Amino acid sequence: MGLLEDIFGFLNKENQYIGTQRQIAEKVGVGLNTVNLTLQALLKADFLRCVSNSVYCVNPDVLFKGSRTARLNVLQQYKIGRA
């Protein structure tokens, strides 16, 4: 559960988590393979979307930290594939 807790704790205002897989593994204290497999599963489940190298956007329909208006803005960007 450490990876998900880390993601929840470090979302920016665009509902993004920024970090390389190696950084995530070191922060959470798990192996790189565990991080890779977990991220693949979260991407496949549409919990996360890879925005760019080391930048992941959490699906705002699942989790959002912020106001309702901000959530709707991020949700719109997520649905059109910009987030």
Secondary structure, 3 states (H helix, E strand, C coil): CHHHHHHHHCCCCCCEEECCHHHHHHHHCCCHHHHHHHHHHHHHCCCEEEEECCEEEECCCCCCCCCHHHHHHHHHHHHCCCC
